[in-house]
């Protein structure tokens, strides 16, 4: 070997230093995506970004160490599942390289592309995804406050409320009346209240044979009403009564101490009152100016970027996604497309065209379910329904498919 001269050594050192600076610059310049909200939409978007482009740094901000899923929570009410069985952690996200921050976004500076955290400190971003889920519009019906939910649970966010409603159900005397109040307008999981009525009737049929379920509805019709009504007549004759708005179905006021619901048909005193209040996007979406006067967040359907604030994307229950329902499956489909659009944006590429899908399974009894499938396409600047294929009749095959779907969506969204 020859002896390296000093000038060659210095030249080599300079080249090495330049190479290191270039490498460090590339590392520093790696695009950073912040995701606020770790439910189905936010978690799925984080995983999908890591799968599409491991070079993208992904940070998920959510105060919850564990997430209790709303899908399958109605089964928990009647003992078919447990709360731990529908609870997932952030472990799968961390394994995939997602940086999880246990905190909450307090404010967004869209101009500087920074967020301030409730726990202190700030984080910068290149793209920001907001997946805040829903908030409840307490005060509707009159008298239904946040504290009232401790006596009249909504159980529309799974967890403690699910457990509370389950305990109230187990404590009812035979011959008692259980009421479910359904709000008007857009809501999470539109078929959910009617699945809940079905499963409560299943439990009552086994344990409290003289009880009755009243479904007070502020809507003139509900998803696959024909299928639900036929199933109720067959499985639970005279146990479930659906009350339309014209017949006093819209609950306008509640009296918590006496467990009384008021509507145009008068006062209805019940043993258990499951009051589902009207809903709107999570508070962060409203505070950040992502929601319009009608309450929800308009997006550009090709990418899910906000129509109101550049560089911020809104997915899941909070956004207006055309004909798509507010459901976990729809959130997954939106998250996957949004992740692809963000990855493309870092390459200065337009978002690819995509189709979307959703499925809502409704369990009517153990081993009996049906599905509402939806397929959607981007057409004329809107997400429109392209096909809806419903199971003609509830059966065991659909109940098995529901369990398989639940396992699959947990893997897709949480790597669980």
C-alpha positions in Angstrom: 0.0 0.0 0.0 1.1 3.5 -0.7 1.3 6.2 1.9 -1.6 8.7 1.8 -0.4 12.2 1.4 -1.7 15.0 3.7 -3.5 16.8 0.9 -5.2 13.5 -0.1 -6.2 12.9 3.5 -7.7 16.4 3.8 -9.5 16.0 0.5 -10.9 12.7 1.6 -12.0 14.1 4.9 -13.7 17.0 3.1 -15.5 14.6 0.8 -16.6 12.5 3.7 -17.8 15.5 5.6 -19.7 16.7 2.6 -21.3 13.2 2.2 -22.3 13.2 5.8 -23.8 16.7 5.5 -25.8 15.5 2.5 -27.0 12.5 4.4 -27.9 14.5 7.4 -29.8 17.0 5.2 -31.7 14.1 3.6 -32.6 12.8 7.0 -33.6 16.2 8.3 -35.6 16.9 5.1 -37.6 13.7 5.4 -41.2 14.7 5.1 -43.2 14.7 8.4 -46.9 13.9 8.7 -48.7 14.7 11.9 -51.9 12.8 12.6 -54.3 14.1 15.3 -56.6 11.3 16.4 -55.9 7.6 16.8 -59.2 6.0 16.0 -59.8 3.8 12.9 -59.2 6.7 10.5 -56.1 8.2 12.1 -54.4 4.9 13.0 -55.1 3.4 9.5 -53.7 6.5 7.8 -50.5 6.3 9.9 -49.9 2.6 9.1 -50.7 3.1 5.4 -48.2 6.0 5.1 -45.5 3.8 6.7 -46.3 1.0 4.3 -46.3 3.3 1.2 -43.2 5.2 2.0 -41.0 4.3 5.0 -39.0 7.5 4.4 -42.0 9.5 5.6 -41.9 10.3 9.3 -45.3 9.8 10.9 -46.3 11.1 14.3 -49.7 10.1 15.8 -51.1 12.3 18.6 -53.8 10.9 20.8 -54.2 11.0 24.6 -55.4 7.4 24.8 -53.0 4.5 25.5 -55.8 2.1 24.5 -58.7 2.5 22.0 -62.0 0.8 22.6 -63.8 0.2 19.3 -67.4 1.1 18.7 -67.8 -1.8 16.3 -68.9 -4.8 18.3 -69.6 -2.7 21.4 -73.3 -3.6 21.2 -72.3 -7.2 21.7 -70.6 -6.2 24.9 -73.9 -4.8 26.2 -75.5 -8.3 26.2 -72.5 -10.4 27.2 -71.5 -11.7 23.8 -68.1 -10.0 24.0 -66.1 -8.2 26.7 -64.6 -4.7 26.8 -61.0 -6.1 26.8 -61.9 -8.1 23.6 -62.8 -4.8 21.7 -59.8 -2.9 23.1 -56.6 -2.3 21.1 -53.3 -0.6 22.0 -50.7 1.4 20.1 -48.1 -1.4 20.0 -48.7 -2.3 16.4 -48.3 1.3 15.3 -45.0 1.6 17.1 -43.8 -1.6 15.5 -44.5 -0.1 12.1 -42.4 2.9 13.0 -45.1 5.4 13.9 -44.1 7.8 16.6 -47.0 7.9 19.1 -47.4 10.9 21.3 -49.8 10.7 24.2 -51.2 14.1 24.2 -53.8 16.2 22.5 -53.5 19.0 19.9 -54.6 22.3 21.5 -54.2 24.6 18.6 -53.0 24.6 14.9 -50.9 27.3 13.3 -51.6 26.5 9.6 -49.4 29.3 8.3 -46.3 28.1 10.1 -47.4 24.5 9.9 -47.1 23.8 13.6 -49.4 22.5 16.3 -49.3 23.3 20.0 -49.9 20.4 22.4 -52.0 20.6 25.5 -49.1 19.1 27.5 -46.8 21.9 26.3 -44.5 22.2 23.4 -45.1 22.3 19.7 -44.5 20.1 16.7 -43.9 21.1 13.1 -45.3 19.3 10.1 -45.3 19.1 6.3 -48.8 17.6 6.2 -51.4 17.5 8.9 -54.2 14.9 9.1 -57.1 15.5 11.4 -59.2 12.5 12.5 -61.0 13.9 15.5 -64.1 11.6 15.4 -67.3 13.1 16.8 -68.4 15.2 19.7 -71.9 15.2 21.3 -74.2 18.2 21.1 -75.3 18.0 24.7 -78.4 20.0 25.5 -80.3 18.1 22.8 -82.8 16.9 23.8 -83.4 19.5 26.5 -82.0 18.4 29.9 -79.6 15.9 28.4 -76.3 17.3 29.7 -72.9 15.6 29.9 -73.6 14.8 33.6 -77.0 13.4 32.6 -75.1 10.7 30.5 -74.0 9.2 33.8 -77.7 8.3 34.5 -79.0 8.1 30.9 -76.0 6.6 29.0 -75.5 7.2 25.3 -72.9 4.4 25.0 -72.1 5.9 21.6 -68.4 6.1 22.5 -67.3 2.6 23.6 -65.8 2.1 27.1 -67.2 3.3 30.4 -70.5 4.3 28.8 -70.8 0.8 27.4 -70.2 -0.8 30.8 -72.7 1.6 32.4 -75.5 0.7 30.0 -74.8 -3.0 30.3 -75.0 -2.8 34.1 -78.3 -0.9 33.9 -79.7 -3.5 31.6 -78.8 -6.3 33.9 -80.4 -4.5 36.8 -83.9 -4.1 35.2 -86.9 -5.8 36.7 -89.1 -8.0 34.5 -91.8 -6.0 32.9 -89.7 -2.9 32.7 -89.3 -0.6 29.6 -86.0 0.2 27.9 -85.9 3.2 25.7 -83.5 4.1 22.9 -83.6 7.7 21.6 -82.2 8.2 18.1 -81.3 11.8 16.9 -82.0 13.4 13.6 -79.2 14.3 11.2 -75.8 12.8 10.4 -74.5 10.4 13.0 -71.9 7.7 13.5 -73.0 4.2 12.5 -76.6 4.9 11.3 -77.7 1.2 11.6 -76.2 1.0 15.1 -79.3 2.0 17.2 -81.4 -0.7 15.5 -78.8 -3.4 16.0 -78.7 -2.3 19.7 -82.5 -2.7 20.0 -82.2 -6.2 18.4 -79.5 -7.4 20.8 -81.2 -5.9 23.9 -84.3 -7.7 22.9 -82.3 -10.9 22.5 -81.0 -10.5 26.1 -84.4 -9.7 27.4 -86.0 -12.7 25.7 -83.6 -14.9 27.7 -83.7 -13.1 31.0 -86.7 -10.6 31.3 -89.4 -12.0 29.1 -92.0 -9.3 29.9 -89.8 -6.3 29.1 -90.2 -4.1 26.1 -87.8 -1.9 24.0 -89.1 1.4 22.7 -87.1 3.0 19.8 -87.9 6.8 19.8 -86.8 7.9 16.4 -86.4 11.5 15.2 -86.0 10.1 11.6 -88.9 9.1 9.3 -87.0 6.0 8.2 -83.7 4.2 9.0 -81.2 2.0 7.1 -82.7 -1.3 5.9 -85.8 -0.8 7.9 -87.5 -3.6 6.0 -84.9 -6.1 7.1 -84.9 -5.0 10.7 -88.7 -4.9 11.0 -89.0 -8.4 9.5 -86.4 -9.7 11.9 -88.0 -8.1 14.9 -91.4 -9.6 14.0 -89.8 -13.1 13.6 -87.3 -13.1 16.5 -88.9 -10.7 19.0 -92.6 -10.4 18.4 -94.2 -7.5 20.4 -90.9 -6.8 22.2 -89.6 -3.9 20.0 -91.7 -0.9 19.1 -90.3 1.6 16.7 -91.9 5.1 17.1 -91.8 7.5 14.1 -91.6 11.3 14.6 -95.3 11.6 13.6 -96.2 9.3 16.4 -94.0 11.1 19.1 -90.7 9.5 18.2 -88.7 12.7 18.5 -87.7 13.1 22.1 -87.6 16.9 22.9 -86.8 16.8 26.7 -85.7 14.4 29.4 -86.1 14.5 33.1 -83.1 12.6 34.6 -84.3 12.1 38.2 -87.5 10.5 37.2 -86.1 8.8 34.0 -88.8 10.3 31.9 -88.7 11.1 28.2 -91.0 13.8 26.7 -92.2 13.9 23.1 -95.3 15.1 21.2 -97.1 12.0 22.5 -96.5 12.9 26.1 -94.4 11.7 29.0 -92.8 8.3 28.9 -91.3 7.0 32.2 -88.8 4.1 31.5 -86.4 2.0 33.6 -83.5 2.5 31.2 -83.0 5.4 28.9 -80.3 5.1 26.3 -80.2 8.7 24.9 -78.0 9.1 21.7 -77.5 12.9 21.3 -76.9 14.7 18.0 -73.3 14.7 16.8 -70.8 17.0 15.2 -67.0 16.8 14.4 -64.6 16.7 17.3 -63.8 20.0 18.9 -60.4 20.4 17.2 -62.0 20.4 13.8 -64.3 23.2 14.8 -61.6 25.2 16.6 -59.3 25.0 13.6 -61.9 26.4 11.2 -62.3 23.1 9.3 -66.0 22.9 9.7 -68.7 24.9 8.0 -71.9 26.4 9.4 -73.7 23.0 9.0 -71.2 21.5 11.4 -69.1 19.1 9.3 -65.8 19.4 7.4 -65.9 19.8 3.6 -62.9 18.1 1.9 -61.5 17.8 -1.7 -62.7 14.3 -2.5 -59.6 13.5 -4.6 -57.3 13.8 -1.6 -59.4 14.6 1.5 -57.5 17.9 1.9 -59.7 20.4 3.6 -61.6 22.8 1.4 -61.1 25.5 4.0 -57.4 25.2 5.1 -54.6 24.2 2.8 -52.2 21.5 3.9 -54.7 19.9 6.4 -56.6 16.7 5.6 -59.7 15.5 7.4 -60.8 11.9 7.4 -63.3 9.7 9.3 -66.5 10.6 10.9 -65.7 14.4 10.9 -65.6 14.9 7.2 -68.2 15.3 4.5 -67.4 12.4 2.2 -70.3 12.5 -0.2 -72.5 9.4 -0.1 -70.2 7.5 2.3 -71.6 6.7 5.7 -69.9 7.5 9.0 -68.6 4.1 9.8 -65.3 2.4 10.7 -65.1 0.7 7.3 -65.6 4.0 5.5 -62.9 5.6 7.7 -60.5 2.9 6.7 -61.2 3.4 3.0 -60.8 7.2 3.4 -57.6 6.8 5.4 -55.9 4.6 2.8 -56.8 6.9 0.0 -55.7 10.0 2.0 -52.4 8.4 2.8 -51.8 7.6 -0.9 -52.7 11.2 -1.8 -50.2 12.6 0.8 -47.4 10.3 -0.4 -48.0 11.4 -4.0 -48.0 15.1 -3.0 -44.4 14.7 -1.7 -43.4 13.5 -5.2 -45.3 16.5 -6.7 -47.8 14.0 -8.2 -51.6 14.4 -8.3 -53.6 11.9 -6.2 -54.5 8.8 -8.0 -58.1 8.1 -8.8 -59.7 5.6 -6.4 -62.8 3.8 -5.5 -64.1 3.6 -2.0 -66.1 1.0 -0.1 -67.8 0.4 3.2 -69.7 -2.3 5.0 -71.9 -2.2 8.1 -72.8 -5.5 9.7 -75.8 -5.7 12.0 -76.1 -8.6 14.4 -79.7 -9.4 15.2 -79.0 -12.4 17.4 -76.0 -14.7 18.0 -75.3 -16.3 14.7 -77.7 -14.1 12.7 -76.6 -10.9 10.9 -76.9 -9.0 7.7 -74.6 -6.5 5.9 -75.1 -3.2 4.1 -72.3 -3.0 1.5 -71.5 0.3 -0.2 -69.2 1.0 -3.2 -68.4 4.6 -4.1 -66.6 6.4 -6.9 -65.2 9.8 -7.5 -67.4 11.3 -10.2 -67.9 15.0 -11.2 -65.9 16.1 -8.2 -68.1 14.2 -5.7 -68.0 10.8 -4.0 -71.0 9.1 -5.2 -72.6 5.7 -4.5 -71.9 3.3 -7.4 -73.4 0.2 -6.0 -75.1 -1.0 -2.9 -75.4 -4.8 -2.4 -77.3 -5.9 0.7 -77.7 -9.3 2.1 -81.3 -10.3 1.2 -81.9 -12.2 4.4 -80.0 -12.3 7.7 -78.1 -15.6 8.2 -75.2 -17.3 10.0 -72.9 -16.7 7.1 -73.2 -13.0 7.5 -72.6 -13.3 11.2 -69.4 -15.2 10.5 -68.4 -12.6 7.9 -68.9 -9.8 10.5 -66.5 -11.5 12.9 -63.9 -11.9 10.2 -64.3 -8.3 9.0 -63.8 -7.1 12.6 -60.5 -9.0 12.9 -59.4 -7.8 9.5 -60.1 -4.1 10.2 -58.2 -4.2 13.5 -55.2 -5.6 11.6 -55.5 -3.0 8.8 -55.9 0.0 11.2 -53.9 -1.0 14.3 -51.7 -3.9 13.2 -53.4 -5.7 16.0 
